[in-house]
């Protein structure tokens, strides 16, 4: 609905000269408005006001006259404070851009952008406020679809890359007798995989887009810190715990959250299937170019016949009768470790009980650095492509 306020003082005569502004704004499909700075009331609003926002000029006049936190308060509110700050020398209040969600009368939310500027008289005093209101609903929907698409691509690419990354880490860790060209080839594959995963984080990760400008966090964590967290969790559960860890590397490759989850699941399994108050033993040790994180308990142990199945999805042993759970904990822990290039196994503990061993490749910063600085080709050393 179009409405021009009656001219009640000389300053409002200038508002009649704003036809060009209104026409240009509305050609782009935006809602144009003009507020009288003396009264704080609208002198003009675009005819499409009701179609876009569901309100009439009378609704806005009533809202602004009554004040308070109504649904239209953010649309034209804050004028008095803006004028005060502008009079105090805050030139940033001359032009203001805001985005917010506005509730329509039917209850639906409309995402809008309001761009407004103070129009000054010959003495530099604000006479009126002119602005446009843009409906951002379509843009927000496109952005949401783009994020969903990016998330889907990120997942579809990351899953096979994580499998490749885990496999090449295991090959590097177990290739002690391989010749140097083979080891160099492994390092090149690992470096190329690292670069592709970094590109996913930089360009296709929704979290990365939301945190644009922040540095990418390294995918690694201290093995000693992981074990210390397990010790703290076990003691919180009321268990006596011994802790031994020697000659551990500074970091393990892998997502910290995933490695923590795997250890937490193994610990929960030990707490569930061993007597209350029985001791646990947390051990960290080197295993060649890898690391073993060990959780040993003093419970009944795992029957030999069940060892081949204990990490199967949904498997529950004979001693699980009457206990909560769905047989997914150890299966999930092993899956997480395999993605990180590791493994999870169980063996009888000396003196009774079970010993769960989490095997992970140590982070080889030197090898990765050399590979990253070299050619990205997958050719063997000395070969010409």
Secondary structure, 3 states (H helix, E strand, C coil): CCCCCCCCCHHHHHHHHHHHHHHHHHHCCCEEEEEECCCCCEEEECCCHHHHHCCCHHHHHHHHHHCCCCCCHHHHCCHHHHHHHHHCCCHHHCEEEEEEEEECCCCCEEEEEEEEEEEECCCCCEEEEEEEEEECHHHHHHHHHHHHHHHHHHHHHHHHHHHHHHHHHHHHHHCCCCCHHHHHHHHHHHHHHHHHHHHHHHHHCHHHHHCCCCCCCCCEECHHHHHHHHHHHHHHCCCCEEEEECCCCCCEECCHHHHHHHHHHHHHHHHHHCCCCCCEEEEEEEECCEEEEEEEECCCCCCHHHHHHCCCCCCCCHHHCCCCCCCCHHHHHHHHHHHCCCEEEEEECCCCCEEEEEEEEECCHHHHHHHHHCCCCCCCCCCCC
